[in-house]
Amino acid sequence: MQADGPRACRFGRRWYLNNESWHPSVPPFGEMKCILCWCVSGETHCQRQECPPSACASPATKDNPCCAKCR
């Protein structure tokens, strides 16, 4: 018996192909730009963007809304 090809992943109401990546959309918040998901052989994996610790008292998130940086 021959195995089927790579399987797709379902996340919410959408289907994603094997090895495809996306930022998930979570109602009522919308697209979660700091989280990346990807499809691996029919299984969805997600990971939050890791940020280095900030070394200042009042960091800003202007350039990257996921990670704070010193002004």
Helices and strands as residue ranges (DSSP letters): E 9-11, E 14-16, E 21-22, E 25-26, E 30-31, E 35-40, E 43-48
